Amino acid sequence: MKKPNSPQEQAAPKRCHVLDLDDFSEGEIQSVLSDASAMSEILDRDIKKAPTLRGKSIATMFMEPSTRTRSSFEQAAKMLSADVISIGVSGSSSEKGESTYNTALTLQAMGIDLIVVRHPLSGTPNFLAKYLNASIINAGDGSHAHPTQALLDLYTINSKFGRIRDLRVVIVGDILYSRVARSNLWGLTKMGAQVVLCGPRTLIPDDFVANQHCLDNHPFKTVTVEHSIDRAIEGADVVMALRLQLERQSAGHLPSLKEYSQMYCVTSERLLVANPDALVMHPGPLNEGVEIDPEVAHGTKSVIEDQVTNGLAIRMALLYRLIAPTESGVSVSF
Amino acid sequence: MKPILIKQGRLIDPEQGRDEISDVLLMNGLVEAVGANLTEPDGATIVDAQDLVVSPGFIDLHCHLRDPGHRGKETIATGTAAAARGGFTTLCAMPNTDPPSDNRPVIEYVLAAARESGLARVLPIGCVTKGSEGLELAEMGNLAEAGVVAFSDDGSPVSSPHIMQQALLYGSQLGLPIINHCEDTSLSANGSMNAGWIATRLGLNGIPNSAEEVMVTRDIHLAELTGGHVHIAHASTAGTTELVRKAKAKGVHVTCEVTPHHLTLTDKAVLGTDPDVSAFGPLSSGAYDTLAKVSPPLRSNTDRMSMIAALNDGTVDFVSTDHAPHGITDKMCSFGDAANGISVLETALGSLMSLVHTKALSLPVMIEKLTASPAKFLGLNIGTLKPGFSADITIIDPDLDWVVDPSKFTSKGKNTPFSGKSLKGSVITTIYQGEIVYGAST
């Protein structure tokens, strides 16, 4: 089995939190992807369990509904033999009005090593990371970031193409409110992809594209915007459709879901101009027929299920990276 | 009451155009004389002001004393004590109390509590509409009789153009201004900071400049139509300064104010206090700094520079603090959940002095914007040291370095983005109605 960390990585200061990909270097992302690749071997075993995190406690604190992210984290933690407890909105003290901060403090007081946080308000994981000693992994906060989703997307792209650099990656949909898009923007641009944002003007903030005032410093200076999906998809290597929240219509961003799907639904017909080997991705859950045609979602170009499987490997790699015992002489094996 | 002789200070009194080394003699709570080498009366308290600046007491036209109703955040006693420390001898208290200041008993309570504290003059502002709900005018006539100096629904913008128009008509009959927090809430919807790259990268809904400017435009038109006096609270955008500049040139009765924080900070403060953090790089651990959450939001540097220019050219009439004390849990939470507001009274002078030290503002202009200009707005005999006027005086050391430590604030509100920052310039002594209410007496 491969050793998960290159020597250079081990020399770098140990990472405490995963809040977004803005503070990951290209090298660290590469290192996580290669760790995940090693972890994925566990998934192929008959006995899907390694003792790596035995004696470590992980809490998932999901203050917003989630199926795949939450179960993915819990499954990943269990495969590495960590003990897992889960706190949700219903059935927890947040129903009694306890603040997120106090809930997290309580978990920390119980000796939890790592808290996985999902929260409807942007920056909540950053807030907890500032005041708690426990490691924090952001499992999605408001419109801010969803770094584990972006890492699993990078892993999926990398495992299909063997590279990320210079690929044309089109992200279609509600960029304005999407934490998936934000974390992918950091991750994809750091890895050298050519990112194209596609959607109606009402859902793509101008700030994501460098203007003359900040061209040199802007981290997304290679990113372009294309409001026509047909032009965006032309020559695309990856087409990532984002979930369209149904409330965007009532908030005035869209005339109707019908018009949105007419203009931006990823269909087989539209994919004809993409690279013949193009991948279709979606972070889920799907609104089939709105942002993605069911035929495409379940078609040959779709890697949506691979994304879910890869999510496990990525989350195992991150849990390992943050809380695996390294100094106490405990042998690390998995 | 002992006489006080302030000796050898640099007297800056913009109302009288004075900037000279001078003594100031205070007797019976009033200014007795101003001039060189005044004779010391028997039993006088001597205040040595050599190398210090002697100014009329500062006037704050916009602060929140939270009393009645939110005495956990501030009381009239703690708020006026904080004012004394910050050099303010006159405060206009916003009406967003509980109950709100839309009725006489609340106004009378505020005035009585302020008299009891005796640390600063408190001039109440009454509600424009009942309960500040924007639906029906409050009993403005009654409130005027009770002693309010202006009307405002504070943080609740008067959304209905019709109600705003009626308020301006009614207010002009009473000779009092309508202060509006200009914010079109359909444009600022759910926003928690300035719209722009930083909001976008943080995934926070942005409040665009247009949210303010759309309503400023409306209010200028309504003031022109009615002949009423509209005052734009805490102006924050370059566009607002343009609108007000043009309206003033046209003769519309519009005035406006700016806060110390909108003059000295930008939306970058939401990224934390580390000055080396790049808005385009990784977030620091200080990101989502709820202490920098305020309404209107801290804006871009372009806006900030426009506010400074507008203050210098007279478009912006004066500086108000928008002092908004909050409890610790109001800020110890996710950015979206955090309360808006900054505890300003005790840092106002220090932060404004940073503009003086960088020559963005002259010391006399800064003092004018804290004294003569707001006094003119109020139409009261304060804000200048003419004989017979109230002995309200602020003595400052423009060069004293200090570090902001909110735990030492007199205000109950410890919420300031200046926490831990070094400021240069401090209030040394504050005198209100001839009594030393803050500082050394000899």
Interface residues (C-beta under 8 A of the other chain):
Chain A: L19 D20 D22 D23 S99 T100 Y101 H119 L121 S122 G123 T124 N126 F127 A129 K130 Y131 D141 G142 S143 H144 A145 R179 R182 P205 D207 F208 C214 N217 H218 P219
Chain B: G196 W197 A199 T200 R201 L202 G203 L204 N205 S278 F280 G281 P282 L283 S285 G286 A287 Y288 T329 M332 C333 S334 F335 G336 D337
